[in-house]
Amino acid sequence: MKKILQEFIISAALFFCIFFVTLQVDWMKLFRLRPTIVGDKLSEWVWKVAESSLWKVNNHDVCVPIDSLVYEMCKANDISMADIHVVINQDNEVNAFATVGNHLIINTALIKKMENESQLCAVIAHEMAHLRLGHIQSAVRQQAVITVFLVLVTGNGNSEMLANMTSKIISNSITRAKENEADEQGARYMYAMHLDPMEMANTLETFESYGILSYLMDHADSKKRAERIRKMHFQKNGPYRRILSQETWDKLKKACQ
Ligand SMILES: [Zn+2]
């Protein structure tokens, strides 16, 4: 009995080691494979399933101001609006995330929680940076390999279950180094649009308990990340502006109640 237990523990440990190591390596990059058809197909498939679980908001009072903020950010940073697909999702979880197909999902509960437009822009900028820096694409490439591995090991081809798992692992495979990169790039995006880039640091600290801006966030981590932003050197380009009028901001918040 003891031997069986021992063997079971060793097998389980081995399985998780292999699984963990597989997650850490960008196999497609390692073997110089192009992320063409495999990644594209997987992205399409994951998005289809993810999209079906979203409650898209079409309210004018919500979509127009968010569009204005995204438009200003794209314009100031030379990003094509056509490359970023923003979806406002009716959801009680305070969260926003970047996902496959250049989609940026913002939950209504997050908008409700934000105290001003700079905080909201900090969240959008961080997620937009994940998209622009290719963090999601590289996670999809990794995931393409893992999904094949899972199908082979489990013999389970249940597409919905796999796609759900895939989208979760894509989120979780964003490393601390990539979070730092997204914070810094996001702060630069804010600076370019004449918003205070230090709001990125403030937002990280203010909302740390919600885990916004990271799937790995803990107290020490968010403090360190805020410090990194505060050490970044930005030349003065103030006074900082406001994009939305107070009335538009109030309407946006009210529509997300
Ligand atoms: Zn992030």
Boltz pocket constraint, residues with backbone or C-beta under 6 A from the ligand:
constraints:
  - pocket:
      binder: B
      contacts: [[A, 126], [A, 130], [A, 174], [A, 178], [A, 179], [A, 182], [A, 213], [A, 214], [A, 215]]
      max_distance: 6.0
